[in-house]
């Protein structure tokens, strides 16, 4: 793997931190067990191990921050706009998600199959990201009055899990192309959401 900016090139704190997180993401794609060593991260980034400890404290905290950073960027890119009908947003946002999954397939599968199942902190980070997305979807789909009905809340949580599973299966075995997967997800999600909306008396 080619090295990133060497240590003699001076980056500001934010840029250097972002560079290290990108290196961590790329290395996760090469390590199916999710085991990263500080020495390997430092070598790939062209910096000293001490700099990584200075920014992140330890290896576990570094991996957790890589996962948090990637999820934040991904979920921010696809967060629904409550002022726009969901069905008009979904094709573009779905394309963004699938482009990301295609580009970073190995890293995503490492997080899903290794880290999320063995590291409670990573599991909590992923769970919080999905919970935030579900809240955003609820705000888009329910304008009141009163609290959203339980069936809609369950439908949103179920759709989130369903789409996640579809994407994981597709990354492991892409039996359909990316556009077909996007359209399958959209049709399924919209049908479930429509069936979960309360019926006027």
N, CA and C of each residue as an Amber inpcrd file, in Angstrom:
protein
   603
   0.8360000  -1.1910000   0.0000000   0.0000000   0.0000000   0.0000000
   0.8730000   1.2430000   0.0000000   0.6570000   2.2080000  -0.8770000
   1.4830000   3.4080000  -0.8880000   1.2910000   4.2330000   0.3660000
   2.3780000   4.8520000   0.8000000   2.3130000   5.6590000   2.0130000
   1.6210000   6.9770000   1.7510000   0.9790000   7.4960000   2.8120000
   0.3760000   8.8170000   2.7340000   1.4640000   9.8540000   2.9480000
   1.0630000  11.0810000   3.1800000   2.0080000  12.1700000   3.3330000
   3.0500000  11.8290000   4.3890000   4.3340000  11.8840000   4.1130000
   5.3460000  11.5730000   5.1000000   5.3710000  12.6000000   6.2000000
   6.0030000  12.2250000   7.3120000   5.9420000  13.0520000   8.5070000
   6.6300000  14.3910000   8.3360000   7.5840000  14.4810000   7.3360000
   8.2640000  15.7670000   7.2150000   7.3930000  16.8160000   6.5280000
   6.2650000  16.4250000   5.9600000   5.3150000  17.4010000   5.4420000
   4.4030000  17.8160000   6.5850000   4.4090000  19.0840000   6.9150000
   3.6770000  19.5510000   8.0760000   2.1950000  19.7420000   7.7370000
   1.3450000  19.0280000   8.4550000  -0.1000000  19.1750000   8.3160000
  -0.6500000  19.7720000   9.5930000  -1.7560000  20.5130000   9.4750000
  -2.3720000  20.9850000  10.7080000  -3.0240000  19.7990000  11.4200000
  -3.4400000  20.0320000  12.6460000  -3.9350000  18.9390000  13.4800000
  -5.1240000  18.2300000  12.8460000  -6.0690000  18.9870000  12.3120000
  -7.2650000  18.3850000  11.7230000  -6.9190000  17.5460000  10.5020000
  -6.0460000  18.0690000   9.6400000  -5.6730000  17.3350000   8.4340000
  -4.8920000  16.0780000   8.7710000  -3.9740000  16.1740000   9.7250000
  -3.1960000  14.9940000  10.1150000  -4.1040000  13.9340000  10.7240000
  -5.0380000  14.3570000  11.5510000  -5.9600000  13.4060000  12.1770000
  -6.8140000  12.7160000  11.1070000  -7.3060000  13.4980000  10.1510000
  -8.1080000  12.9230000   9.0700000  -7.2830000  11.9450000   8.2430000
  -6.0170000  12.2710000   8.0090000  -5.1380000  11.3710000   7.2640000
  -4.9640000  10.0490000   7.9930000  -4.7520000  10.1020000   9.3110000
  -4.5670000   8.8810000  10.0910000  -5.8200000   8.0230000  10.0970000
  -6.9790000   8.6590000  10.1800000  -8.2290000   7.9030000  10.1640000
  -8.4470000   7.2360000   8.8080000  -8.0690000   7.9080000   7.7440000
  -8.1900000   7.3110000   6.4110000  -7.2570000   6.1090000   6.2830000
  -6.0450000   6.2430000   6.8020000  -5.1120000   5.1160000   6.7830000
  -5.6780000   3.9440000   7.5850000  -6.2820000   4.2460000   8.7350000
  -6.8870000   3.1910000   9.5420000  -7.9990000   2.4790000   8.8010000
  -8.8510000   3.2290000   8.1170000  -9.9170000   2.6160000   7.3240000
  -9.3440000   1.7040000   6.2530000  -8.3140000   2.1680000   5.5550000
  -7.7340000   1.3620000   4.4830000  -7.0740000   0.0990000   5.0400000
  -6.4350000   0.2090000   6.1830000  -5.7990000  -0.9600000   6.7850000
  -6.8340000  -1.9790000   7.2600000  -7.9740000  -1.5070000   7.7480000
  -9.0290000  -2.4410000   8.1450000  -9.4740000  -3.2920000   6.9520000
  -9.4000000  -2.7090000   5.7600000  -9.7480000  -3.4640000   4.5650000
  -8.7670000  -4.5750000   4.2480000  -7.5730000  -4.5100000   4.8470000
  -6.5510000  -5.5270000   4.6240000  -6.4670000  -6.5320000   5.7700000
  -7.2130000  -6.2720000   6.8510000  -7.1290000  -7.1320000   8.0380000
  -8.5220000  -7.6480000   8.3860000  -8.9160000  -8.8030000   7.8660000
 -10.2670000  -9.3160000   8.1320000 -10.5680000  -9.5220000   9.6120000
  -9.5240000  -9.6920000  10.4350000  -9.7650000  -9.8650000  11.8730000
  -9.8680000  -8.5430000  12.6030000  -9.6120000  -7.4260000  11.9120000
  -9.7140000  -6.1110000  12.5290000  -8.5700000  -5.7520000  13.4390000
  -7.5190000  -6.5590000  13.4500000  -6.3870000  -6.3070000  14.3410000
  -5.4040000  -5.3410000  13.6810000  -5.3210000  -4.1520000  14.2240000
  -4.3720000  -3.1620000  13.7330000  -3.3030000  -2.9150000  14.7920000
  -2.0520000  -2.8120000  14.3460000  -0.9630000  -2.4650000  15.2560000
  -0.5670000  -1.0120000  15.0160000  -0.2480000  -0.3450000  16.1020000
   0.1600000   1.0580000  15.9870000   1.3460000   1.1910000  15.0500000
   2.2830000   0.2530000  15.1120000   3.4670000   0.3270000  14.2580000
   3.0840000   0.2640000  12.7810000   2.1100000  -0.5690000  12.4510000
   1.6800000  -0.6780000  11.0550000   0.9690000   0.5950000  10.5890000
   0.1620000   1.1580000  11.4720000  -0.5380000   2.4020000  11.1380000
   0.4740000   3.5190000  10.9050000   1.4580000   3.6150000  11.7960000
   2.4710000   4.6610000  11.6810000   3.2640000   4.5110000  10.3900000
   3.6420000   3.2770000  10.0610000   4.4130000   3.0480000   8.8320000
   3.5990000   3.4310000   7.6010000   2.3260000   3.0170000   7.5710000
   1.4830000   3.3250000   6.4090000   1.2570000   4.8230000   6.2590000
   1.1900000   5.5300000   7.3780000   0.9260000   6.9730000   7.3440000
   2.1920000   7.7930000   7.2170000   3.3470000   7.1690000   7.4100000
   4.5950000   7.9130000   7.3440000   4.8050000   8.8340000   8.5240000
   4.3390000   8.4040000   9.7090000   4.5090000   9.2090000  10.9190000
   5.0830000   8.3210000  12.0120000   5.3980000   8.9300000  13.1390000
   5.8960000   8.1600000  14.2770000   4.7360000   7.5360000  15.0400000
   5.0030000   6.4210000  15.6910000   3.9800000   5.7990000  16.5310000
   3.5460000   6.7520000  17.6450000   4.5000000   7.5430000  18.1280000
   4.1760000   8.4790000  19.2000000   3.1090000   9.4810000  18.8110000
   3.0920000   9.8650000  17.5400000   2.0850000  10.8220000  17.0920000
   0.6860000  10.2120000  17.1680000   0.5680000   8.9410000  16.8420000
  -0.7340000   8.2770000  16.9130000  -1.1900000   8.1740000  18.3600000
  -0.2630000   7.8170000  19.2530000  -0.6180000   7.7900000  20.6790000
  -1.0370000   9.1750000  21.1600000  -0.3490000  10.2020000  20.6690000
  -0.6720000  11.5710000  21.0700000  -2.0940000  11.9520000  20.6520000
  -2.5000000  11.5460000  19.4520000  -3.8190000  11.9130000  18.9470000
  -4.9450000  11.0410000  19.4960000  -4.6600000   9.7610000  19.6980000
  -5.7520000   8.8270000  19.9940000  -5.6080000   8.0610000  21.3090000
  -4.4470000   8.0610000  21.9050000  -4.2780000   7.4220000  23.2060000
  -3.8080000   5.9880000  23.1370000  -4.5210000   5.1330000  22.3920000
  -4.1290000   3.7320000  22.2610000  -4.7750000   3.1340000  21.0120000
  -4.4310000   1.8950000  20.7320000  -4.9040000   1.2420000  19.5160000
  -6.4230000   1.0890000  19.4990000  -6.9890000   0.6950000  20.6330000
  -8.4380000   0.4920000  20.6820000  -9.1890000   1.7980000  20.4170000
  -8.7090000   2.8720000  21.0370000  -9.3630000   4.1660000  20.8280000
  -9.2280000   4.6190000  19.3730000  -8.1040000   4.2890000  18.7590000
  -7.9160000   4.6490000  17.3510000  -8.9300000   3.9160000  16.4660000
  -9.0590000   2.6130000  16.6550000  -9.9960000   1.8350000  15.8390000
 -11.4230000   2.3320000  16.0460000 -11.7840000   2.6150000  17.2950000
 -13.1290000   3.1200000  17.5770000 -13.3730000   4.4390000  16.8580000
 -12.3610000   5.2940000  16.8310000 -12.5330000   6.5880000  16.1760000
 -12.6090000   6.4340000  14.6590000 -11.8970000   5.4740000  14.1000000
 -12.0200000   5.2020000  12.6630000 -13.4580000   4.8230000  12.3330000
 -14.0220000   3.9070000  13.1090000 -15.4000000   3.4660000  12.8640000
 -16.3690000   4.6260000  13.0390000 -16.2060000   5.3950000  14.1070000
 -17.0970000   6.5270000  14.3610000 -17.0190000   7.5570000  13.2280000
 -15.8210000   7.8550000  12.7920000 -15.6120000   8.8530000  11.7410000
 -16.2480000   8.4040000  10.4260000 -16.0640000   7.1460000  10.0590000
 -16.6140000   6.6500000   8.8010000 -18.1380000   6.6090000   8.8340000
 -18.6880000   6.1470000   9.9530000 -20.1470000   6.1030000  10.0710000
 -20.7510000   7.5030000  10.0430000 -20.0840000   8.4340000  10.7060000
 -20.5850000   9.8060000  10.7230000 -20.6300000  10.3820000   9.3170000
 -19.5460000  10.1770000   8.5670000 -19.4970000  10.7060000   7.2000000
 -20.5490000  10.0480000   6.3180000 -20.6940000   8.7310000   6.4450000
 -21.6460000   8.0060000   5.6060000 -23.0790000   8.3810000   5.9420000
 -23.4120000   8.3720000   7.2270000 -24.7940000   8.6390000   7.6270000
 -25.1510000  10.1090000   7.4140000 -24.1900000  11.0230000   7.5480000
 -24.4670000  12.4250000   7.2430000 -24.8030000  12.5990000   5.7650000
 -24.1300000  11.8320000   4.9120000 -24.3540000  11.9540000   3.4690000
 -25.7320000  11.4670000   3.0610000 -26.2970000  10.5460000   3.8420000
 -27.5910000   9.9790000   3.4540000 -28.7250000  10.3860000   4.3890000
 -28.4430000  11.2860000   5.3230000 -29.4880000  11.7160000   6.2560000
 -30.6570000  12.3170000   5.4800000 -31.8870000  11.8940000   5.7780000
 -33.0390000  12.4060000   5.0250000 -33.3100000  13.8700000   5.3260000
 -33.7970000  14.5710000   4.3280000 -34.2140000  15.9640000   4.4640000
 -35.7150000  15.9710000   4.7760000 -36.1010000  16.3980000   5.9900000
 -37.5180000  16.3310000   6.3500000 -38.4160000  17.2490000   5.5350000
 -37.8250000  18.1610000   4.7500000 -38.6360000  19.0730000   3.9350000
 -38.9060000  18.5290000   2.5290000 -38.3580000  17.3680000   2.2150000
 -38.4910000  16.7950000   0.8750000 -39.0750000  15.3930000   0.9730000
 -40.0160000  15.0260000   0.1010000 -40.5570000  13.6640000   0.1390000
 -39.4510000  12.6150000   0.0700000 -39.5790000  11.6090000   0.9060000
 -38.5250000  10.6050000   1.0300000 -38.2390000   9.9090000  -0.2980000
 -39.2880000   9.6020000  -1.0450000 -39.0920000   8.8320000  -2.2770000
 -38.2730000   9.5870000  -3.3170000 -38.2970000  10.9270000  -3.2750000
 -37.5020000  11.6920000  -4.2340000 -36.0360000  11.7720000  -3.8270000
 -35.7410000  11.5270000  -2.5560000 -34.3620000  11.5820000  -2.0670000
 -33.6290000  10.2550000  -2.2090000 -34.3840000   9.1750000  -2.1920000
 -33.7740000   7.8690000  -2.0090000 -32.8400000   7.4200000  -3.1360000
 -33.1510000   7.6700000  -4.4120000 -32.2250000   7.1960000  -5.4500000
 -30.8130000   7.7620000  -5.3070000 -30.6980000   9.0730000  -5.1240000
 -29.3700000   9.6770000  -5.0080000 -28.6670000   9.2290000  -3.7370000
 -29.3860000   9.2210000  -2.6250000 -28.7620000   8.8360000  -1.3580000
 -28.3900000   7.3480000  -1.3620000 -29.2490000   6.5320000  -1.9770000
 -28.9160000   5.1210000  -2.0910000 -27.6720000   4.8970000  -2.9280000
 -27.5390000   5.6780000  -3.9840000 -26.3500000   5.5760000  -4.8280000
 -25.0940000   5.9260000  -4.0420000 -25.1750000   6.9420000  -3.1920000
 -24.0250000   7.3270000  -2.3790000 -23.6050000   6.2000000  -1.4490000
 -24.5840000   5.5930000  -0.8010000 -24.2790000   4.5000000   0.1200000
 -23.6000000   3.3540000  -0.6120000 -24.1590000   2.9520000  -1.7360000
 -23.6250000   1.7960000  -2.4530000 -22.2640000   2.0900000  -3.0770000
 -22.0460000   3.3320000  -3.4900000 -20.7130000   3.7080000  -3.9730000
 -19.6890000   3.5450000  -2.8580000 -20.0560000   3.9890000  -1.6700000
 -19.1510000   3.8670000  -0.5270000 -18.8920000   2.3950000  -0.2100000
 -19.9380000   1.5910000  -0.1500000 -19.7850000   0.1790000   0.1850000
 -18.9450000  -0.5480000  -0.8560000 -19.1090000  -0.1830000  -2.1030000
 -18.3300000  -0.8000000  -3.1670000 -16.8580000  -0.4240000  -3.0540000
 -16.5940000   0.8350000  -2.7530000 -15.2160000   1.3180000  -2.6570000
 -14.4920000   0.7430000  -1.4390000 -15.2140000   0.6450000  -0.3250000
 -14.5810000   0.2330000   0.9390000 -15.1360000  -1.1080000   1.4340000
 -15.4280000  -1.9790000   0.4860000 -16.0810000  -3.2550000   0.7860000
 -15.3790000  -4.0230000   1.9020000 -14.0850000  -4.2390000   1.7840000
 -13.3840000  -5.0810000   2.7540000 -13.3770000  -4.4730000   4.1470000
 -13.1950000  -3.1610000   4.2210000 -13.1960000  -2.5090000   5.5250000
 -14.5680000  -2.6080000   6.1870000 -15.6260000  -2.4230000   5.3920000
 -16.9880000  -2.5070000   5.9410000 -17.2700000  -3.9160000   6.4570000
 -16.8760000  -4.9240000   5.7000000 -17.1090000  -6.3040000   6.1310000
 -16.2950000  -6.6450000   7.3720000 -15.0980000  -6.1050000   7.4780000
 -14.2920000  -6.3200000   8.6900000 -14.9970000  -5.7500000   9.9090000
 -15.5140000  -4.5410000   9.7640000 -16.2220000  -3.9260000  10.8880000
 -17.4780000  -4.7310000  11.2240000 -18.2070000  -5.1540000  10.2090000
 -19.4720000  -5.8570000  10.4310000 -19.2660000  -7.2300000  11.0550000
 -18.3320000  -8.0110000  10.5140000 -18.1870000  -9.4040000  10.9370000
 -17.2110000  -9.5890000  12.0860000 -16.1960000  -8.7360000  12.1820000
 -15.1820000  -8.9190000  13.2260000 -15.3840000  -7.9490000  14.3890000
 -15.2330000  -6.6680000  14.1250000 -15.2160000  -5.7000000  15.2150000
 -16.5580000  -5.5710000  15.9220000 -17.6430000  -5.5060000  15.1620000
 -18.9560000  -5.3000000  15.7850000 -19.3440000  -6.4580000  16.6860000
 -18.7720000  -7.6230000  16.4500000 -19.1240000  -8.8020000  17.2350000
 -18.1680000  -9.0780000  18.3770000 -16.9920000  -8.4530000  18.3480000
 -15.9920000  -8.7360000  19.3800000 -15.6420000  -7.5320000  20.2420000
 -15.9680000  -6.3320000  19.7770000 -15.6020000  -5.1100000  20.4890000
 -16.8810000  -4.3890000  20.9240000 -17.2140000  -4.4220000  22.2140000
 -18.4530000  -3.7830000  22.6810000 -18.5130000  -2.2930000  22.3610000
 -17.3690000  -1.6160000  22.3990000 -17.3740000  -0.1780000  22.1090000
 -17.7330000   0.0830000  20.6520000 -17.1920000  -0.7030000  19.7380000
 -17.5210000  -0.5520000  18.3230000 -18.9910000  -0.8870000  18.0970000
 -19.4650000  -1.9380000  18.7380000 -20.8840000  -2.2970000  18.6290000
 -21.7700000  -1.1370000  19.0720000 -21.3940000  -0.4770000  20.1610000
 -22.1810000   0.6510000  20.6740000 -22.1510000   1.8360000  19.7040000
 -21.0160000   2.0740000  19.0750000 -20.9000000   3.1630000  18.1050000
 -21.8200000   2.9120000  16.9150000 -21.8210000   1.6760000  16.4150000
 -22.6700000   1.3210000  15.2750000 -24.1470000   1.4280000  15.6530000
 -24.4850000   0.9270000  16.8250000 -25.8760000   0.9770000  17.2790000
 -26.3500000   2.4200000  17.4020000 -25.5130000   3.2960000  17.9450000
 -25.8910000   4.7060000  18.0940000 -26.0850000   5.3720000  16.7340000
 -25.2580000   5.0260000  15.7520000 -25.3900000   5.6110000  14.4200000
 -26.7040000   5.1910000  13.7730000 -27.0650000   3.9190000  13.9120000
 -28.3350000   3.4450000  13.3510000 -29.5290000   4.0760000  14.0810000
 -29.4060000   4.2280000  15.3810000 -30.4850000   4.8520000  16.1490000
 -30.6940000   6.2990000  15.6930000 -29.6010000   7.0040000  15.4210000
 -29.7090000   8.3860000  14.9570000 -30.3770000   8.4430000  13.5890000
 -30.0060000   7.5350000  12.6910000 -30.6280000   7.5040000  11.3740000
 -32.1190000   7.1880000  11.4790000 -32.4740000   6.2600000  12.3460000
 -33.8880000   5.9260000  12.5210000 -34.6780000   7.1240000  13.0350000
 -34.0770000   7.9020000  13.9210000 -34.7330000   9.1100000  14.4030000
 -34.9420000  10.1290000  13.3030000 -33.9560000  10.2430000  12.4080000
 -34.0940000  11.1660000  11.2830000 -35.1910000  10.7110000  10.3230000
 -35.2680000   9.4150000  10.0940000 -36.3290000   8.8900000   9.2330000
 -37.7020000   9.1320000   9.8550000 -37.7930000   8.9470000  11.1590000
 -39.0670000   9.1540000  11.8420000 -39.5100000  10.6090000  11.7120000
 -38.5490000  11.5330000  11.8570000 -38.8800000  12.9560000  11.7250000
 -39.3500000  13.2960000  10.3140000 -38.8620000  12.5660000   9.3300000
 -39.2650000  12.8000000   7.9460000 -40.6360000  12.2150000   7.6460000
 -40.9400000  11.0720000   8.2590000 -42.1730000  10.3550000   7.9310000
 -43.3650000  10.7260000   8.8050000 -43.0920000  11.3070000   9.9790000
 -44.1950000  11.5720000  10.9090000 -44.1930000  13.0230000  11.3320000
 -45.2630000  13.7190000  11.0100000 -45.3880000  15.1380000  11.3800000
 -46.3900000  15.3470000  12.5080000 -46.8700000  14.2690000  13.1100000
 -47.8150000  14.4110000  14.2030000 -49.2470000  14.4900000  13.7070000
 -50.1800000  14.8450000  14.5700000 -49.9570000  15.2630000  15.9620000
 -49.6840000  14.0720000  16.8820000 -49.0600000  14.3800000  18.0100000
 -48.7660000  13.3570000  18.9840000 -47.5720000  12.5150000  18.5890000
 -47.2140000  11.5570000  19.4260000 -46.0660000  10.6900000  19.1370000
 -46.3420000   9.7810000  17.9510000 -45.2730000   9.3730000  17.2890000
 -45.4170000   8.4630000  16.1430000 -45.9520000   7.1190000  16.6200000
 -46.8050000   6.4860000  15.8280000 -47.3400000   5.1800000  16.2230000
 -46.2420000   4.1230000  16.3110000 -46.4660000   3.1670000  17.1940000
 -45.4670000   2.1220000  17.4060000 -45.1640000   1.3270000  16.1550000
 -46.1840000   1.1010000  15.3160000 -45.9340000   0.3010000  14.1200000
 -44.9910000   1.0000000  13.1510000 -45.0380000   2.3480000  13.1140000
 -44.1230000   3.0680000  12.2400000 -42.7040000   3.0090000  12.7910000
 -42.5650000   3.1300000  14.0960000 -41.2390000   3.0160000  14.7140000
 -40.6260000   1.6430000  14.4460000 -41.4430000   0.6130000  14.6000000
 -40.9570000  -0.7430000  14.3370000 -40.5980000  -0.9290000  12.8690000
 -41.4080000  -0.3650000  11.9830000 -41.1370000  -0.4810000  10.5510000
 -39.8080000   0.1750000  10.1960000 -39.5350000   1.3340000  10.7710000
 -38.2780000   2.0310000  10.4960000 -37.0920000   1.2090000  10.9850000
 -37.1810000   0.6870000  12.2090000 -36.0910000  -0.1350000  12.7360000
 -35.9080000  -1.3970000  11.8960000 -37.0340000  -2.0060000  11.4980000
 -36.9500000  -3.2040000  10.6820000 -36.3540000  -2.9460000   9.3100000
 -36.7370000  -1.8290000   8.6940000 -36.1790000  -1.4810000   7.3880000
 -34.6830000  -1.2220000   7.4710000 -34.2600000  -0.5680000   8.5240000
 -32.8340000  -0.3090000   8.7190000 -32.0660000  -1.6360000   8.7700000
 -32.5680000  -2.5790000   9.5760000 -31.9100000  -3.8830000   9.6800000
 -31.9560000  -4.6430000   8.3570000 -33.0880000  -4.5600000   7.6710000
 -33.2650000  -5.2650000   6.3990000 -32.3030000  -4.7460000   5.3320000
 -32.2210000  -3.4390000   5.1910000 -31.3370000  -2.8590000   4.1840000
 -29.8780000  -3.1510000   4.5290000 -29.5350000  -3.0810000   5.8080000
 -28.1680000  -3.4150000   6.2270000 -27.8130000  -4.8410000   5.8200000
 -28.7280000  -5.7730000   6.0770000 -28.4760000  -7.1740000   5.7350000
 -28.3810000  -7.3660000   4.2290000 -29.2360000  -6.7160000   3.4600000
 -29.1590000  -6.8080000   2.0030000 -27.7930000  -6.3300000   1.5000000
 -27.3330000  -5.2220000   2.0480000 -26.0580000  -4.6570000   1.5930000
 -24.8870000  -5.5660000   1.9540000 -24.9210000  -6.1410000   3.1450000
 -23.8470000  -7.0590000   3.5450000 -23.8330000  -8.2740000   2.6260000
 -25.0070000  -8.8500000   2.3770000 -25.0850000 -10.0170000   1.4830000
 -24.5780000  -9.6660000   0.0860000 -24.9270000  -8.4880000  -0.3870000
 -24.4990000  -8.0580000  -1.7170000 -22.9830000  -7.8720000  -1.7760000
 -22.3900000  -7.3080000  -0.7230000 -20.9370000  -7.1510000  -0.7090000
 -20.2330000  -8.4990000  -0.7250000 -20.8170000  -9.4690000  -0.0670000
 -20.2220000 -10.8020000  -0.0360000 -20.4430000 -11.5600000  -1.3430000
 -21.5830000 -11.3400000  -1.9800000 -21.9290000 -12.0740000  -3.1940000
 -22.8080000 -11.1920000  -4.0760000 -22.2040000 -10.3760000  -4.9270000
 -22.9740000  -9.4120000  -5.7350000 -23.7050000 -10.0800000  -6.8920000
 -24.8010000 -10.7420000  -6.5640000 -25.5580000 -11.4780000  -7.5850000
 -26.3900000 -10.5540000  -8.4690000 -26.5690000  -9.3080000  -8.0440000
 -27.2270000  -8.2990000  -8.8770000 -26.3290000  -7.0740000  -8.9250000
 -26.5670000  -6.1950000  -9.8820000 -25.7030000  -5.0230000  -9.9610000
 -26.1670000  -3.9560000  -8.9670000 -25.3860000  -2.9190000  -8.8780000
 -25.6010000  -1.8930000  -7.8600000 -26.9380000  -1.1740000  -8.0370000
 -27.3060000  -0.8960000  -9.2600000 -28.5760000  -0.2190000  -9.5070000
 -29.7590000  -1.0970000  -9.1280000 -29.6590000  -2.3790000  -9.4480000
 -30.7300000  -3.3040000  -9.0720000 -30.8830000  -3.3830000  -7.5600000
 -29.7720000  -3.4070000  -6.8510000 -29.8390000  -3.4470000  -5.3860000
 -30.4700000  -2.1700000  -4.8390000 -30.0400000  -1.0350000  -5.3700000
 -30.6170000   0.2390000  -4.9260000 -32.1250000   0.2490000  -5.1130000
 -32.5780000  -0.1690000  -6.2810000 -34.0100000  -0.1460000  -6.5780000
 -34.7780000  -1.1530000  -5.7170000 -34.1720000  -2.2990000  -5.4630000
 -34.8040000  -3.2820000  -4.5840000 -34.9900000  -2.7070000  -3.1850000
 -33.9610000  -2.0600000  -2.6640000 -34.0490000  -1.4580000  -1.3270000
 -35.1390000  -0.3860000  -1.2970000 -35.1760000   0.4660000  -2.3150000
 -36.1540000   1.5540000  -2.3400000 -37.5740000   1.0070000  -2.3900000
 -37.8270000   0.0610000  -3.2800000 -39.1760000  -0.5000000  -3.3950000
 -39.6050000  -1.1510000  -2.0760000 -38.7150000  -1.9030000  -1.4760000
 -39.0540000  -2.6110000  -0.2470000 -39.3250000  -1.6430000   0.8940000
 -38.4620000  -0.6600000   1.0470000 -38.5990000   0.2930000   2.1500000
 -39.8760000   1.1180000   2.0010000 -40.1440000   1.6150000   0.8040000
 -41.3430000   2.4260000   0.6160000 -42.6120000   1.6060000   0.8480000
 -42.6030000   0.3500000   0.4350000 -43.7790000  -0.5050000   0.6560000
 -44.0150000  -0.7460000   2.1380000 -42.9410000  -0.9900000   2.8700000
 -43.0840000  -1.2300000   4.3160000 -43.5360000   0.0310000   5.0270000
 -42.9520000   1.1650000   4.6710000 -43.3540000   2.4190000   5.3030000
 -44.8170000   2.7370000   5.0080000 -45.2480000   2.5020000   3.7800000
 -46.6390000   2.7790000   3.4190000 -47.5930000   1.9040000   4.2260000
 -47.2260000   0.6520000   4.4240000 -48.1170000  -0.2560000   5.1780000
 -48.1430000   0.0680000   6.6450000 -47.1210000   0.7860000   7.1370000
 -47.0460000   1.1010000   8.5670000 -47.7130000   2.4210000   8.9160000
 -48.1080000   3.2120000   7.9310000 -48.7720000   4.4850000   8.2110000
 -50.1760000   4.2310000   8.7320000 -50.5870000   4.9750000   9.7440000
 -51.9370000   4.7730000  10.2800000 -53.0150000   5.0790000   9.2390000
 -54.0830000   4.2930000   9.2690000 -55.1830000   4.4730000   8.3250000
 -56.2340000   5.3920000   8.9430000 -56.6250000   6.4080000   8.1740000
 -57.6360000   7.3360000   8.6880000 -58.9760000   6.6170000   8.8220000
 -59.7040000   6.8620000   9.9160000 -61.0090000   6.2140000  10.1090000
 -62.0280000   6.6880000   9.0750000
